[in-house]
Amino acid sequence: MSAQQAETEESLAPKSKRPSDSAFKQQRLPAWQPVLTARTVLPTFFVIGVLFIPIGVVLLHLSNTANEKIIDYTNCKPVNSTISCAVFLENNPGGKCTCTQNFTLDKDYNGNVYMYYGLTNFYQNHRRYVKSRDDEQLLGHLSQTPNSDCSPFDYNPETQQPIAPCGAIANSLFNDTLSLSQGGVPITLLKTGIAWPSDKRVKFRNPEGNLQEALKGFSKPLFWQKELYDLDRENPENNGFQNEDLIVWMRTAALPSFRKLYRRLNQTDEKYSKGLKAGEYTLTIDYYYPVVSFDGTKRMILSTTSVLGGKNPFLGIAYIVVGAICITLGLALLFIHMRCSRSSNMEMINVNPHTQYS
């Protein structure tokens, strides 16, 4: 038989499904299995507890160094009006309502000061909501056929034009206007520098050329009051898909109660270079965003930052709770071990050559 015929027969022979005779595939690799004993488990519980509780206290203290003021304006009322803006919008969809709320800062807010808006009972984590976007469109690649995930917010039902940006996320963009003043003098708040730089650089881009010309043949989202190319008249570079309010909103929240960065204090102004002084302030709200339909609430948050960022006691509390649980379990297991080991030793002492087998 020639070598060529042998190779042909070998190629035609059925291939074996038997795994190769290697230590990995035959499960002969050396293994180590820890034997849990009281001498190893109990010290571990106590060490974790002793380490975690001080760490939690430090984290909680650092979190508390950040100042925070929360103003719930869900039911704010316009001047000389008996009905709230929430009720007004419910009776006049798409309308505008302006109201003010006075508040007091009890202490100086030194350092960087940020303004957030907060929503409750808004489920941005719903699967269909999260998918309802067109990432190619957000990159500036406009098409007359939006991604099917955007449905039913892909075409304008009246003009049949494709919507840009399409989808439920963009359509529900938070559009209240919040502004601060002190003694009737407006406080400058910056609209830029609030989005993640990586998002603005990588995930959101405007089409080439004139933005308004590029958006001809496209419709704005149904819920929006302004066109995409006219979201920020003061900063033209902050328009289109690179508008930072849009970028912040498109990063969906994991929980139904959340806050998102809205503005930051302009600290190039000499009066506010060190932050906000304690005193009386006025929050003015152009109230557009309806929340009554889903039993939600709206709030404005003024906050400074600490070494850990914004005020958030969760991490410190979590460390303290885990440390306390470990010490409690350690004490309980130590007590059980001492009681059970003592009785076992006594039984061994009472065993003698004449002890009967049970």
ZIBEL-V33627 format. One record per residue. N is the residue number from 1. RES is the residue in one small letter. PSI is psi as a letter, one per 20 degrees, with the letter a starting at -180 (999 if undefined). OMEGA is omega in whole degrees, 0 to 359 (999 if undefined). D_LAST is the distance of its C-alpha to the last C-alpha in Angstrom with 1 decimal. Layout:
<<N & RES & PSI & OMEGA & D_LAST> <N & RES & PSI & OMEGA & D_LAST>>
This chain:
<<1 & m & p & 181 & 74.3> <2 & s & r & 179 & 75.7> <3 & a & h & 180 & 73.7> <4 & q & g & 179 & 74.9> <5 & q & h & 179 & 73.5> <6 & a & g & 179 & 70.1> <7 & e & h & 180 & 69.9> <8 & t & g & 180 & 70.9> <9 & e & h & 180 & 68.2> <10 & e & h & 180 & 65.6> <11 & s & h & 180 & 66.6> <12 & l & i & 181 & 66.4> <13 & a & q & 180 & 63.0> <14 & p & p & 181 & 60.2> <15 & k & p & 181 & 58.4> <16 & s & q & 178 & 54.7> <17 & k & j & 181 & 52.3> <18 & r & p & 180 & 49.8> <19 & p & q & 182 & 49.3> <20 & s & q & 184 & 50.5> <21 & d & m & 178 & 48.3> <22 & s & q & 181 & 48.1> <23 & a & h & 181 & 45.2> <24 & f & g & 184 & 45.8> <25 & k & h & 178 & 46.0> <26 & q & j & 175 & 43.2> <27 & q & l & 177 & 40.9> <28 & r & j & 179 & 40.6> <29 & l & q & 178 & 41.7> <30 & p & q & 182 & 39.7> <31 & a & q & 178 & 37.6> <32 & w & p & 180 & 36.0> <33 & q & o & 182 & 33.1> <34 & p & q & 175 & 32.6> <35 & v & o & 183 & 29.1> <36 & l & o & 177 & 29.2> <37 & t & r & 180 & 27.8> <38 & a & h & 182 & 28.6> <39 & r & h & 180 & 31.1> <40 & t & h & 185 & 33.1> <41 & v & g & 185 & 32.8> <42 & l & g & 177 & 33.5> <43 & p & h & 179 & 36.7> <44 & t & g & 178 & 37.9> <45 & f & g & 183 & 37.8> <46 & f & h & 179 & 39.6> <47 & v & g & 179 & 42.2> <48 & i & g & 180 & 43.1> <49 & g & g & 182 & 43.4> <50 & v & h & 180 & 45.6> <51 & l & g & 187 & 47.8> <52 & f & h & 184 & 48.2> <53 & i & g & 176 & 49.2> <54 & p & h & 178 & 52.2> <55 & i & g & 179 & 53.2> <56 & g & g & 178 & 53.1> <57 & v & g & 179 & 55.2> <58 & v & g & 180 & 57.8> <59 & l & h & 179 & 58.0> <60 & l & h & 178 & 58.4> <61 & h & g & 180 & 61.1> <62 & l & h & 178 & 63.0> <63 & s & h & 182 & 62.8> <64 & n & i & 177 & 64.3> <65 & t & i & 176 & 67.2> <66 & a & p & 178 & 68.6> <67 & n & q & 182 & 70.7> <68 & e & p & 176 & 70.6> <69 & k & p & 183 & 72.6> <70 & i & p & 178 & 71.7> <71 & i & o & 176 & 74.4> <72 & d & o & 183 & 73.5> <73 & y & k & 182 & 76.7> <74 & t & g & 186 & 75.5> <75 & n & k & 179 & 77.6> <76 & c & q & 184 & 80.5> <77 & k & q & 174 & 83.9> <78 & p & r & 178 & 87.4> <79 & v & p & 179 & 89.9> <80 & n & k & 178 & 91.6> <81 & s & q & 181 & 89.2> <82 & t & i & 180 & 87.0> <83 & i & q & 181 & 84.8> <84 & s & r & 178 & 82.3> <85 & c & h & 179 & 82.7> <86 & a & g & 179 & 79.5> <87 & v & h & 179 & 81.1> <88 & f & g & 180 & 84.4> <89 & l & h & 178 & 82.8> <90 & e & h & 179 & 81.0> <91 & n & h & 181 & 84.4> <92 & n & m & 181 & 86.3> <93 & p & p & 181 & 84.2> <94 & g & j & 180 & 85.5> <95 & g & a & 180 & 87.4> <96 & k & p & 178 & 87.5> <97 & c & p & 180 & 86.7> <98 & t & p & 179 & 87.2> <99 & c & r & 180 & 85.6> <100 & t & q & 174 & 85.1> <101 & q & p & 178 & 82.4> <102 & n & q & 178 & 83.0> <103 & f & r & 184 & 80.3> <104 & t & p & 170 & 79.9> <105 & l & o & 184 & 78.3> <106 & d & i & 181 & 77.1> <107 & k & r & 178 & 77.0> <108 & d & p & 174 & 78.5> <109 & y & n & 184 & 76.9> <110 & n & q & 180 & 77.5> <111 & g & a & 179 & 77.1> <112 & n & p & 181 & 76.8> <113 & v & p & 182 & 76.8> <114 & y & q & 174 & 75.6> <115 & m & p & 177 & 76.0> <116 & y & q & 164 & 73.4> <117 & y & q & 182 & 73.3> <118 & g & q & 176 & 70.1> <119 & l & q & 175 & 69.2> <120 & t & q & 178 & 66.3> <121 & n & k & 178 & 64.9> <122 & f & o & 188 & 66.5> <123 & y & n & 175 & 64.2> <124 & q & i & 182 & 65.6> <125 & n & j & 178 & 62.2> <126 & h & p & 187 & 62.6> <127 & r & g & 183 & 62.4> <128 & r & h & 178 & 65.8> <129 & y & g & 182 & 67.5> <130 & v & h & 182 & 66.2> <131 & k & i & 189 & 67.5> <132 & s & m & 179 & 70.8> <133 & r & r & 177 & 73.0> <134 & d & o & 185 & 75.1> <135 & d & h & 177 & 74.4> <136 & e & h & 178 & 77.3> <137 & q & g & 179 & 79.6> <138 & l & h & 176 & 78.3> <139 & l & j & 179 & 79.2> <140 & g & j & 179 & 82.8> <141 & h & n & 185 & 82.8> <142 & l & p & 179 & 84.4> <143 & s & q & 178 & 84.4> <144 & q & i & 179 & 85.8> <145 & t & n & 180 & 82.5> <146 & p & r & 177 & 79.7> <147 & n & p & 181 & 76.1> <148 & s & h & 178 & 74.7> <149 & d & i & 181 & 71.9> <150 & c & i & 183 & 74.6> <151 & s & p & 5 & 75.2> <152 & p & j & 180 & 76.4> <153 & f & l & 180 & 77.9> <154 & d & h & 180 & 79.5> <155 & y & q & 174 & 83.0> <156 & n & p & 185 & 85.2> <157 & p & h & 181 & 85.6> <158 & e & g & 184 & 89.2> <159 & t & i & 184 & 90.6> <160 & q & j & 176 & 88.1> <161 & q & q & 175 & 88.1> <162 & p & q & 181 & 84.9> <163 & i & p & 176 & 83.3> <164 & a & p & 354 & 82.9> <165 & p & q & 184 & 80.3> <166 & c & r & 175 & 78.5> <167 & g & r & 183 & 75.2> <168 & a & h & 182 & 73.4> <169 & i & g & 181 & 72.6> <170 & a & h & 182 & 76.2> <171 & n & h & 183 & 77.5> <172 & s & k & 182 & 75.4> <173 & l & p & 178 & 76.6> <174 & f & p & 187 & 76.7> <175 & n & j & 170 & 80.4> <176 & d & q & 175 & 80.7> <177 & t & p & 182 & 83.1> <178 & l & p & 179 & 82.0> <179 & s & q & 182 & 84.4> <180 & l & q & 173 & 84.6> <181 & s & q & 177 & 87.5> <182 & q & o & 182 & 88.2> <183 & g & k & 180 & 91.2> <184 & g & i & 180 & 92.5> <185 & v & p & 181 & 92.4> <186 & p & q & 176 & 90.2> <187 & i & p & 183 & 87.5> <188 & t & p & 176 & 87.4> <189 & l & p & 184 & 84.1> <190 & l & p & 181 & 83.7> <191 & k & i & 182 & 82.6> <192 & t & r & 182 & 81.8> <193 & g & j & 181 & 79.1> <194 & i & i & 180 & 76.4> <195 & a & q & 175 & 74.9> <196 & w & p & 179 & 72.7> <197 & p & h & 180 & 75.2> <198 & s & h & 178 & 73.2> <199 & d & g & 183 & 73.5> <200 & k & h & 183 & 77.2> <201 & r & h & 190 & 77.7> <202 & v & g & 191 & 75.6> <203 & k & i & 185 & 74.7> <204 & f & p & 179 & 77.9> <205 & r & q & 177 & 81.4> <206 & n & q & 175 & 84.8> <207 & p & q & 181 & 86.9> <208 & e & q & 179 & 89.7> <209 & g & a & 180 & 93.1> <210 & n & p & 185 & 94.1> <211 & l & g & 181 & 91.1> <212 & q & h & 178 & 93.1> <213 & e & g & 181 & 94.8> <214 & a & h & 183 & 91.5> <215 & l & j & 175 & 90.1> <216 & k & p & 184 & 93.0> <217 & g & i & 177 & 91.7> <218 & f & q & 180 & 88.4> <219 & s & q & 174 & 87.5> <220 & k & q & 176 & 85.7> <221 & p & q & 188 & 82.4> <222 & l & h & 186 & 83.0> <223 & f & i & 188 & 81.6> <224 & w & q & 175 & 83.5> <225 & q & h & 184 & 86.6> <226 & k & r & 175 & 87.9> <227 & e & q & 182 & 88.5> <228 & l & h & 182 & 86.3> <229 & y & i & 184 & 89.2> <230 & d & k & 182 & 90.1> <231 & l & h & 182 & 86.8> <232 & d & n & 183 & 88.0> <233 & r & h & 182 & 91.8> <234 & e & h & 181 & 91.7> <235 & n & n & 183 & 89.8> <236 & p & h & 180 & 90.8> <237 & e & i & 180 & 88.3> <238 & n & k & 179 & 85.6> <239 & n & r & 177 & 86.5> <240 & g & b & 182 & 85.1> <241 & f & i & 178 & 81.6> <242 & q & j & 173 & 81.6> <243 & n & p & 189 & 81.8> <244 & e & h & 174 & 79.1> <245 & d & g & 177 & 78.3> <246 & l & g & 181 & 77.7> <247 & i & g & 179 & 75.5> <248 & v & g & 182 & 73.4> <249 & w & h & 183 & 72.9> <250 & m & i & 173 & 72.0> <251 & r & n & 190 & 68.9> <252 & t & q & 181 & 66.8> <253 & a & q & 182 & 64.3> <254 & a & h & 184 & 60.6> <255 & l & q & 182 & 60.2> <256 & p & h & 174 & 62.3> <257 & s & o & 186 & 63.5> <258 & f & r & 173 & 65.2> <259 & r & q & 178 & 68.1> <260 & k & q & 181 & 70.6> <261 & l & p & 184 & 73.1> <262 & y & g & 181 & 76.5> <263 & r & r & 173 & 78.9> <264 & r & q & 184 & 79.2> <265 & l & p & 177 & 81.6> <266 & n & o & 184 & 84.7> <267 & q & j & 169 & 84.6> <268 & t & i & 173 & 87.8> <269 & d & p & 185 & 89.5> <270 & e & h & 182 & 90.2> <271 & k & h & 184 & 89.4> <272 & y & k & 183 & 85.8> <273 & s & h & 180 & 85.3> <274 & k & j & 181 & 82.5> <275 & g & b & 180 & 81.0> <276 & l & p & 177 & 81.5> <277 & k & q & 175 & 82.5> <278 & a & q & 180 & 81.2> <279 & g & a & 182 & 83.4> <280 & e & p & 179 & 84.4> <281 & y & r & 178 & 84.1> <282 & t & p & 175 & 84.8> <283 & l & p & 178 & 82.9> <284 & t & p & 185 & 85.1> <285 & i & p & 164 & 83.4> <286 & d & o & 194 & 85.1> <287 & y & o & 178 & 82.7> <288 & y & h & 194 & 82.3> <289 & y & o & 181 & 78.6> <290 & p & p & 178 & 77.3> <291 & v & i & 182 & 73.7> <292 & v & h & 184 & 73.9> <293 & s & h & 178 & 73.2> <294 & f & k & 177 & 69.7> <295 & d & l & 180 & 69.0> <296 & g & r & 175 & 69.2> <297 & t & r & 179 & 70.6> <298 & k & q & 179 & 72.7> <299 & r & q & 174 & 72.8> <300 & m & p & 181 & 74.6> <301 & i & p & 170 & 72.8> <302 & l & p & 185 & 74.5> <303 & s & q & 168 & 72.3> <304 & t & a & 182 & 72.6> <305 & t & q & 174 & 70.2> <306 & s & a & 177 & 67.9> <307 & v & h & 183 & 66.4> <308 & l & j & 184 & 63.8> <309 & g & b & 180 & 66.5> <310 & g & r & 182 & 66.9> <311 & k & o & 179 & 65.1> <312 & n & n & 184 & 61.5> <313 & p & i & 188 & 58.8> <314 & f & g & 185 & 56.0> <315 & l & g & 179 & 55.0> <316 & g & g & 179 & 54.8> <317 & i & h & 180 & 52.8> <318 & a & g & 178 & 50.4> <319 & y & g & 181 & 49.8> <320 & i & g & 181 & 49.2> <321 & v & g & 180 & 46.8> <322 & v & g & 178 & 44.7> <323 & g & g & 180 & 44.7> <324 & a & g & 179 & 43.7> <325 & i & g & 180 & 40.9> <326 & c & g & 180 & 39.5> <327 & i & g & 179 & 39.7> <328 & t & g & 178 & 38.0> <329 & l & h & 179 & 35.1> <330 & g & g & 178 & 34.9> <331 & l & g & 180 & 34.7> <332 & a & g & 180 & 32.1> <333 & l & h & 177 & 29.9> <334 & l & g & 178 & 30.4> <335 & f & g & 179 & 29.4> <336 & i & g & 181 & 26.1> <337 & h & g & 180 & 25.5> <338 & m & g & 180 & 26.1> <339 & r & g & 184 & 23.9> <340 & c & h & 181 & 20.9> <341 & s & h & 179 & 21.4> <342 & r & g & 180 & 21.7> <343 & s & h & 179 & 18.4> <344 & s & g & 179 & 16.6> <345 & n & h & 179 & 18.6> <346 & m & h & 179 & 17.6> <347 & e & h & 180 & 13.8> <348 & m & h & 179 & 14.7> <349 & i & h & 183 & 17.0> <350 & n & i & 180 & 14.5> <351 & v & p & 178 & 12.4> <352 & n & r & 184 & 13.8> <353 & p & h & 182 & 13.8> <354 & h & j & 179 & 12.4> <355 & t & p & 180 & 9.2> <356 & q & q & 173 & 6.3> <357 & y & p & 179 & 3.8> <358 & s & 999 & 999 & 0.0>>
